[in-house]
Amino acid sequence: MKNILQFTFLLFFSLILFSCGNADDDVSFNINDKELGLGEEPDDCLGFEENELLLSIQDEFTTLPGKVSILFKVTDLLGNPISGLTADQFSIYEQGRNDDCFNSISSSESFARISPNSQVFNNNTILVLDLSNSVLQSSLDELKAASTSFINNVMPTPTPESFKMAIYWFDGEDELHLLNPLSSSASELTASVDGITADISNDPSTDLYGAVIKSTDIAEDLLDSDPDVIGAASVVLFTDGTDQASRYSESDALRAVSEADKNISFFTIGLGAEIDTEVLTEIGKTASVFASNSQELENTFNDISQRVAEQANSFYLFEYCTPKRDGSGQNNLVIQLTHNGLQGAVQTKFSANGFIGGCE
């Protein structure tokens, strides 16, 4: 009996040690960990609640005589983009060298605004179409109609030069074929889709994983193309089947997606009964939709087009005129957002060197 009690005690004690020793390794209790970009959580002196919205700072700069500009992305805690916000939903708090905590800065007196972000932000969409024989022979017309609808829904009117889309296609070859290079013209893009014919490919195979890897590389290159501009990209991939070429492995494709830049979103659209929905859901980690037949294609493309547009419109260039002046040095700044009963805030800092009265 004594031995049984000793064994039970040791087993119980070992379980406690195991649980405590792995808790910090397995669970992250900080939802903002590495999610605020260049920012950090607001100072406790403000007494804000835990963030329910995330403001991830992408870039920040100042302009004489006294303007502060912050480019950030807004999402909920699940990573869903928040679009359509207005300047009056944001509150500004500054802390100078003589302040114990932060002072509220009037949005109206500081001329706070959401400005066009094209000067510091580029958004690119990469539409990748499976044009293997199964698509060309059975659902080409429906795919062309759905792609045209997608283009018209995603491309804003008028379209700024900073907002572009490129179209690629794949079959069984070890190549991602260019159908239309990056363009801000919806009419140019739809014309290229309209020009797809059934004889564009004679390869019956499908290099799905190769298309994922190559389109991810293209998206990465676009983000790195201009070091002075922040970029975001969306990869939207359509297929009606599984990888048949076996040139690349599933793990290679999924690794490319998982290790991609955080500002690249991945969407997949699957058609028919031969797709692997589990794999497409992993590739389309931002969102995935599936159509059981070609008649449903346009609706599924439209579902994704809404998500792509929301991603692009969740980046905001927030600007205001600060009351801080030259000689005040580094100042702390907190921007708080209130939206649909939820709040989120982020803290950063700016230098007021050279600032004088007035602001453009």
Kinemage of the C-alpha trace (Angstrom):
@kinemage 1
@onewidth
@group {chain A} dominant
@subgroup {mainchain}
@vectorlist {calphas} color= white
{ca met a 1} P 0.000 0.000 0.000
{ca lys a 2} L 2.860 2.326 0.914
{ca asn a 3} L 4.547 1.670 -2.444
{ca ile a 4} L 1.296 2.418 -4.295
{ca leu a 5} L 0.896 5.747 -2.487
{ca gln a 6} L 4.513 6.675 -3.227
{ca phe a 7} L 4.068 5.811 -6.904
{ca thr a 8} L 0.843 7.831 -7.119
{ca phe a 9} L 2.498 10.853 -5.491
{ca leu a 10} L 5.495 10.713 -7.819
{ca leu a 11} L 3.270 10.374 -10.874
{ca phe a 12} L 1.145 13.348 -9.781
{ca phe a 13} L 4.231 15.461 -9.049
{ca ser a 14} L 5.789 14.573 -12.427
{ca leu a 15} L 2.613 15.622 -14.240
{ca ile a 16} L 2.665 18.987 -12.483
{ca leu a 17} L 6.312 19.554 -13.432
{ca phe a 18} L 5.626 18.557 -17.039
{ca ser a 19} L 2.619 20.871 -17.315
{ca cys a 20} L 4.405 23.856 -15.793
{ca gly a 21} L 7.577 23.292 -17.784
{ca asn a 22} L 5.779 23.343 -21.151
{ca ala a 23} L 3.119 25.973 -20.596
{ca asp a 24} L 5.212 28.916 -21.741
{ca asp a 25} L 6.552 26.986 -24.730
{ca asp a 26} L 3.162 25.872 -26.040
{ca val a 27} L 0.915 28.872 -25.429
{ca ser a 28} L 1.326 32.542 -26.210
{ca phe a 29} L -0.863 34.663 -23.984
{ca asn a 30} L 0.020 37.951 -25.693
{ca ile a 31} L -2.215 38.480 -28.711
{ca asn a 32} L -0.099 41.492 -29.752
{ca asp a 33} L 3.164 39.531 -29.866
{ca lys a 34} L 4.926 40.558 -33.088
{ca glu a 35} L 1.622 41.848 -34.496
{ca leu a 36} L 2.039 45.606 -33.967
{ca gly a 37} L 4.717 46.117 -36.605
{ca leu a 38} L 6.881 49.090 -35.642
{ca gly a 39} L 4.625 49.904 -32.687
{ca glu a 40} L 4.126 48.626 -29.162
{ca glu a 41} L 1.336 48.365 -26.629
{ca pro a 42} L 0.179 51.671 -25.078
{ca asp a 43} L 1.517 52.789 -21.706
{ca asp a 44} L -0.469 51.504 -18.736
{ca cys a 45} L -1.044 55.070 -17.523
{ca leu a 46} L -3.730 55.468 -20.193
{ca gly a 47} L -5.799 52.709 -18.628
{ca phe a 48} L -6.894 51.197 -21.942
{ca glu a 49} L -8.499 47.766 -22.057
{ca glu a 50} L -6.843 44.868 -23.897
{ca asn a 51} L -6.720 45.367 -27.647
{ca glu a 52} L -9.722 43.995 -29.529
{ca leu a 53} L -8.422 45.493 -32.787
{ca leu a 54} L -4.811 45.457 -33.973
{ca leu a 55} L -3.118 48.506 -35.496
{ca ser a 56} L 0.105 47.240 -37.077
{ca ile a 57} L 2.418 50.149 -37.946
{ca gln a 58} L 4.073 49.682 -41.352
{ca asp a 59} L 5.830 53.039 -41.698
{ca glu a 60} L 6.016 56.426 -39.957
{ca phe a 61} L 7.491 59.781 -40.914
{ca thr a 62} L 7.196 63.524 -40.284
{ca thr a 63} L 6.933 66.465 -42.661
{ca leu a 64} L 7.734 70.116 -41.888
{ca pro a 65} L 6.376 72.354 -40.599
{ca gly a 66} L 4.574 69.958 -38.221
{ca lys a 67} L 2.840 66.928 -39.771
{ca val a 68} L 3.032 63.402 -38.357
{ca ser a 69} L 2.177 60.512 -40.718
{ca ile a 70} L 1.606 56.879 -39.692
{ca leu a 71} L 0.864 54.064 -42.148
{ca phe a 72} L -0.742 51.083 -40.435
{ca lys a 73} L -2.878 48.045 -41.141
{ca val a 74} L -6.023 47.347 -39.109
{ca thr a 75} L -7.323 43.838 -38.381
{ca asp a 76} L -9.363 42.091 -35.730
{ca leu a 77} L -7.750 39.533 -33.434
{ca leu a 78} L -8.397 36.766 -35.969
{ca gly a 79} L -6.485 38.638 -38.664
{ca asn a 80} L -9.579 39.737 -40.608
{ca pro a 81} L -8.969 43.109 -42.315
{ca ile a 82} L -10.967 46.165 -41.243
{ca ser a 83} L -11.737 48.534 -44.125
{ca gly a 84} L -13.823 51.690 -44.493
{ca leu a 85} L -12.579 53.506 -41.378
{ca thr a 86} L -12.765 57.312 -41.075
{ca ala a 87} L -10.552 59.809 -39.254
{ca asp a 88} L -13.174 60.577 -36.592
{ca gln a 89} L -12.880 56.995 -35.314
{ca phe a 90} L -9.292 57.637 -34.188
{ca ser a 91} L -8.112 59.433 -31.053
{ca ile a 92} L -4.627 60.954 -30.637
{ca tyr a 93} L -2.581 61.059 -27.435
{ca glu a 94} L 0.870 62.643 -27.048
{ca gln a 95} L 3.390 62.551 -24.215
{ca gly a 96} L 6.208 65.086 -24.101
{ca arg a 97} L 9.188 65.360 -21.778
{ca asn a 98} L 7.161 67.289 -19.181
{ca asp a 99} L 4.135 64.968 -19.154
{ca asp a 100} L 3.597 62.256 -16.567
{ca cys a 101} L 1.125 60.541 -18.897
{ca phe a 102} L -0.425 61.275 -22.284
{ca asn a 103} L -2.496 64.307 -23.250
{ca ser a 104} L -5.424 64.027 -25.637
{ca ile a 105} L -4.943 65.950 -28.883
{ca ser a 106} L -8.142 67.233 -30.509
{ca ser a 107} L -8.650 65.543 -33.880
{ca ser a 108} L -10.442 68.603 -35.258
{ca glu a 109} L -7.832 71.114 -34.077
{ca ser a 110} L -5.009 68.929 -35.356
{ca phe a 111} L -6.734 68.435 -38.735
{ca ala a 112} L -6.522 64.645 -38.403
{ca arg a 113} L -7.331 62.813 -41.621
{ca ile a 114} L -7.040 59.588 -43.547
{ca ser a 115} L -4.969 60.525 -46.589
{ca pro a 116} L -4.517 58.732 -49.917
{ca asn a 117} L -1.696 56.288 -49.248
{ca ser a 118} L -0.407 55.878 -52.803
{ca gln a 119} L 2.714 57.930 -52.029
{ca val a 120} L 3.952 55.333 -49.528
{ca phe a 121} L 1.981 52.169 -50.301
{ca asn a 122} L 1.634 49.778 -53.233
{ca asn a 123} L -0.916 46.984 -53.504
{ca asn a 124} L -0.555 44.193 -56.067
{ca thr a 125} L -2.860 41.289 -56.839
{ca ile a 126} L -1.561 38.175 -58.617
{ca leu a 127} L -4.330 36.140 -60.228
{ca val a 128} L -3.126 32.603 -61.039
{ca leu a 129} L -5.342 30.451 -63.265
{ca asp a 130} L -5.237 26.715 -63.859
{ca leu a 131} L -5.543 26.307 -67.648
{ca ser a 132} L -4.882 22.599 -67.868
{ca asn a 133} L -6.963 20.567 -70.327
{ca ser a 134} L -9.754 19.766 -67.872
{ca val a 135} L -10.512 23.477 -67.449
{ca leu a 136} L -10.100 24.345 -71.127
{ca gln a 137} L -12.432 21.570 -72.246
{ca ser a 138} L -15.214 21.875 -69.686
{ca ser a 139} L -15.332 25.256 -67.923
{ca leu a 140} L -13.342 27.836 -69.887
{ca asp a 141} L -16.273 30.157 -70.621
{ca glu a 142} L -17.371 30.153 -66.997
{ca leu a 143} L -13.806 30.776 -65.810
{ca lys a 144} L -13.419 33.731 -68.175
{ca ala a 145} L -16.688 35.258 -66.974
{ca ala a 146} L -15.745 34.721 -63.324
{ca ser a 147} L -12.249 36.161 -63.823
{ca thr a 148} L -13.657 39.226 -65.559
{ca ser a 149} L -16.048 39.798 -62.673
{ca phe a 150} L -13.184 39.355 -60.206
{ca ile a 151} L -11.056 41.972 -61.975
{ca asn a 152} L -13.874 44.511 -62.072
{ca asn a 153} L -14.662 43.966 -58.398
{ca val a 154} L -11.076 44.177 -57.143
{ca met a 155} L -9.784 47.091 -59.217
{ca pro a 156} L -11.040 50.410 -57.779
{ca thr a 157} L -12.518 53.110 -59.995
{ca pro a 158} L -10.601 55.259 -60.732
{ca thr a 159} L -7.593 53.025 -60.227
{ca pro a 160} L -4.476 54.685 -58.757
{ca glu a 161} L -1.088 53.773 -60.188
{ca ser a 162} L -0.186 52.182 -56.867
{ca phe a 163} L -2.924 49.558 -57.280
{ca lys a 164} L -2.109 46.877 -59.863
{ca met a 165} L -2.931 43.333 -60.918
{ca ala a 166} L -1.071 40.726 -62.945
{ca ile a 167} L -2.480 37.493 -64.400
{ca tyr a 168} L -0.564 34.230 -64.754
{ca trp a 169} L -1.597 30.729 -65.791
{ca phe a 170} L -0.218 27.246 -65.382
{ca asp a 171} L -0.633 23.734 -66.743
{ca gly a 172} L 1.846 20.857 -66.378
{ca glu a 173} L 4.965 22.726 -67.501
{ca asp a 174} L 7.629 23.894 -65.097
{ca glu a 175} L 6.682 27.488 -65.845
{ca leu a 176} L 4.230 30.073 -64.605
{ca his a 177} L 3.037 31.655 -67.843
{ca leu a 178} L 2.416 35.407 -67.947
{ca leu a 179} L -0.968 36.336 -69.393
{ca asn a 180} L -0.870 40.035 -68.502
{ca pro a 181} L 1.847 41.976 -66.650
{ca leu a 182} L 1.102 44.260 -63.723
{ca ser a 183} L -1.435 46.848 -64.795
{ca ser a 184} L -3.756 49.446 -63.281
{ca ser a 185} L -6.114 49.105 -66.249
{ca ala a 186} L -9.129 46.880 -65.641
{ca ser a 187} L -9.982 46.976 -69.350
{ca glu a 188} L -6.502 45.729 -70.283
{ca leu a 189} L -6.757 42.899 -67.767
{ca thr a 190} L -10.235 41.808 -68.849
{ca ala a 191} L -9.182 41.922 -72.505
{ca ser a 192} L -6.359 39.491 -71.764
{ca val a 193} L -8.817 37.124 -70.076
{ca asp a 194} L -11.208 37.411 -72.997
{ca gly a 195} L -8.359 36.403 -75.312
{ca ile a 196} L -7.826 33.003 -73.659
{ca thr a 197} L -8.590 30.226 -76.151
{ca ala a 198} L -8.940 26.474 -75.739
{ca asp a 199} L -5.651 25.865 -77.556
{ca ile a 200} L -3.551 28.012 -75.165
{ca ser a 201} L -2.181 24.778 -73.687
{ca asn a 202} L -1.832 21.198 -74.830
{ca asp a 203} L -0.401 19.878 -71.558
{ca pro a 204} L -2.947 17.735 -69.675
{ca ser a 205} L -0.987 17.746 -66.411
{ca thr a 206} L -1.191 20.179 -63.460
{ca asp a 207} L 1.843 21.703 -61.757
{ca leu a 208} L -0.148 23.095 -58.822
{ca tyr a 209} L 2.648 23.142 -56.259
{ca gly a 210} L 5.036 24.737 -58.717
{ca ala a 211} L 2.471 27.480 -59.381
{ca val a 212} L 2.176 28.160 -55.642
{ca ile a 213} L 5.942 28.421 -55.181
{ca lys a 214} L 6.517 30.573 -58.260
{ca ser a 215} L 3.634 32.985 -57.541
{ca thr a 216} L 4.893 33.388 -53.964
{ca asp a 217} L 8.348 34.269 -55.300
{ca ile a 218} L 6.776 36.860 -57.609
{ca ala a 219} L 4.848 38.395 -54.713
{ca glu a 220} L 7.997 38.532 -52.572
{ca asp a 221} L 9.906 40.266 -55.374
{ca leu a 222} L 7.141 42.859 -55.741
{ca leu a 223} L 7.333 43.727 -52.053
{ca asp a 224} L 11.111 44.153 -52.333
{ca ser a 225} L 11.070 46.145 -55.575
{ca asp a 226} L 10.959 49.631 -53.987
{ca pro a 227} L 12.589 50.060 -50.566
{ca asp a 228} L 10.954 53.483 -50.151
{ca val a 229} L 7.402 52.140 -50.484
{ca ile a 230} L 5.520 49.704 -48.240
{ca gly a 231} L 3.883 46.936 -50.263
{ca ala a 232} L 1.134 44.380 -49.850
{ca ala a 233} L 0.236 41.588 -52.240
{ca ser a 234} L -2.531 39.057 -52.700
{ca val a 235} L -2.002 35.727 -54.455
{ca val a 236} L -5.323 34.360 -55.769
{ca leu a 237} L -5.038 30.846 -57.208
{ca phe a 238} L -7.733 28.909 -59.067
{ca thr a 239} L -7.616 25.182 -59.859
{ca asp a 240} L -9.978 22.317 -60.656
{ca gly a 241} L -7.656 19.507 -59.593
{ca thr a 242} L -4.639 18.310 -57.656
{ca asp a 243} L -0.938 18.423 -58.448
{ca gln a 244} L -0.222 15.801 -61.125
{ca ala a 245} L 3.208 16.883 -62.353
{ca ser a 246} L 4.832 15.859 -59.035
{ca arg a 247} L 7.695 18.207 -59.781
{ca tyr a 248} L 7.477 19.849 -56.373
{ca ser a 249} L 6.227 18.449 -53.090
{ca glu a 250} L 3.214 19.510 -51.090
{ca ser a 251} L 5.493 20.379 -48.173
{ca asp a 252} L 7.566 22.687 -50.420
{ca ala a 253} L 4.448 24.580 -51.468
{ca leu a 254} L 3.071 24.877 -47.938
{ca arg a 255} L 6.460 26.005 -46.651
{ca ala a 256} L 6.573 28.773 -49.276
{ca val a 257} L 3.187 30.010 -48.079
{ca ser a 258} L 3.907 29.760 -44.361
{ca glu a 259} L 7.294 31.511 -44.635
{ca ala a 260} L 6.094 34.274 -46.967
{ca asp a 261} L 6.148 37.938 -45.970
{ca lys a 262} L 3.313 38.779 -43.560
{ca asn a 263} L 1.959 41.342 -46.038
{ca ile a 264} L 1.238 38.642 -48.625
{ca ser a 265} L -2.290 37.233 -48.466
{ca phe a 266} L -3.145 33.867 -50.000
{ca phe a 267} L -6.532 32.931 -51.460
{ca thr a 268} L -7.581 29.755 -53.255
{ca ile a 269} L -10.604 28.905 -55.392
{ca gly a 270} L -11.345 25.249 -56.110
{ca leu a 271} L -13.741 23.773 -58.664
{ca gly a 272} L -15.278 20.313 -58.895
{ca ala a 273} L -14.925 16.992 -57.146
{ca glu a 274} L -11.265 16.282 -57.938
{ca ile a 275} L -9.744 19.038 -55.791
{ca asp a 276} L -8.124 18.424 -52.416
{ca thr a 277} L -9.983 20.902 -50.216
{ca glu a 278} L -7.663 20.338 -47.254
{ca val a 279} L -4.555 21.232 -49.249
{ca leu a 280} L -6.224 24.220 -50.916
{ca thr a 281} L -7.356 25.494 -47.532
{ca glu a 282} L -3.765 25.341 -46.271
{ca ile a 283} L -2.475 27.115 -49.374
{ca gly a 284} L -5.257 29.691 -49.174
{ca lys a 285} L -4.473 30.509 -45.568
{ca thr a 286} L -6.251 33.874 -45.791
{ca ala a 287} L -9.434 32.482 -47.361
{ca ser a 288} L -10.558 29.578 -49.543
{ca val a 289} L -13.799 28.954 -51.428
{ca phe a 290} L -15.023 25.958 -53.418
{ca ala a 291} L -17.500 25.575 -56.260
{ca ser a 292} L -19.105 22.212 -56.920
{ca asn a 293} L -19.758 23.060 -60.575
{ca ser a 294} L -18.790 25.682 -63.140
{ca gln a 295} L -22.102 27.532 -62.761
{ca glu a 296} L -21.027 28.501 -59.227
{ca leu a 297} L -17.654 29.859 -60.311
{ca glu a 298} L -18.619 33.511 -60.624
{ca asn a 299} L -20.131 33.593 -57.143
{ca thr a 300} L -17.034 32.009 -55.615
{ca phe a 301} L -14.719 34.431 -57.437
{ca asn a 302} L -16.896 37.305 -56.187
{ca asp a 303} L -16.589 36.029 -52.618
{ca ile a 304} L -12.819 36.152 -52.869
{ca ser a 305} L -12.795 39.512 -54.667
{ca gln a 306} L -14.492 41.106 -51.663
{ca arg a 307} L -11.833 39.716 -49.336
{ca val a 308} L -9.006 40.875 -51.616
{ca ala a 309} L -10.454 44.401 -51.743
{ca glu a 310} L -10.817 44.462 -47.955
{ca gln a 311} L -7.187 43.448 -47.528
{ca ala a 312} L -6.023 46.293 -49.764
{ca asn a 313} L -8.267 48.836 -48.054
{ca ser a 314} L -7.209 47.897 -44.520
{ca phe a 315} L -4.002 49.969 -44.871
{ca tyr a 316} L -4.439 53.561 -43.691
{ca leu a 317} L -2.231 56.629 -43.877
{ca phe a 318} L -3.267 58.590 -40.776
{ca glu a 319} L -1.946 62.153 -40.600
{ca tyr a 320} L -2.337 65.048 -38.181
{ca cys a 321} L -0.699 68.336 -37.192
{ca thr a 322} L 1.054 68.090 -33.834
{ca pro a 323} L 1.265 70.958 -31.299
{ca lys a 324} L 4.848 69.914 -30.426
{ca arg a 325} L 7.584 72.296 -31.558
{ca asp a 326} L 11.303 72.318 -32.293
{ca gly a 327} L 13.319 71.653 -29.158
{ca ser a 328} L 10.847 69.195 -27.641
{ca gly a 329} L 12.891 66.259 -28.946
{ca gln a 330} L 11.380 62.759 -28.987
{ca asn a 331} L 7.692 62.537 -28.132
{ca asn a 332} L 5.548 59.473 -27.483
{ca leu a 333} L 2.398 59.012 -29.533
{ca val a 334} L -0.597 56.717 -29.063
{ca ile a 335} L -3.320 56.279 -31.672
{ca gln a 336} L -6.543 54.651 -30.502
{ca leu a 337} L -9.281 53.277 -32.759
{ca thr a 338} L -12.913 52.669 -31.833
{ca his a 339} L -14.983 50.613 -34.270
{ca asn a 340} L -18.290 48.778 -33.776
{ca gly a 341} L -17.904 48.794 -30.005
{ca leu a 342} L -14.331 47.451 -30.166
{ca gln a 343} L -11.105 49.312 -29.471
{ca gly a 344} L -7.446 48.986 -30.278
{ca ala a 345} L -4.429 51.212 -29.753
{ca val a 346} L -0.761 51.333 -30.649
{ca gln a 347} L 2.142 53.406 -29.335
{ca thr a 348} L 5.098 54.857 -31.212
{ca lys a 349} L 7.247 58.004 -31.079
{ca phe a 350} L 8.272 60.891 -33.315
{ca ser a 351} L 10.858 63.659 -33.362
{ca ala a 352} L 9.655 67.270 -33.483
{ca asn a 353} L 13.014 68.590 -34.676
{ca gly a 354} L 12.456 71.641 -36.883
{ca phe a 355} L 8.714 71.827 -36.195
{ca ile a 356} L 7.201 75.337 -36.162
{ca gly a 357} L 3.656 76.673 -36.189
{ca gly a 358} L 1.369 75.732 -39.016
{ca cys a 359} L 0.767 72.557 -40.981
{ca glu a 360} L -0.199 71.825 -44.543
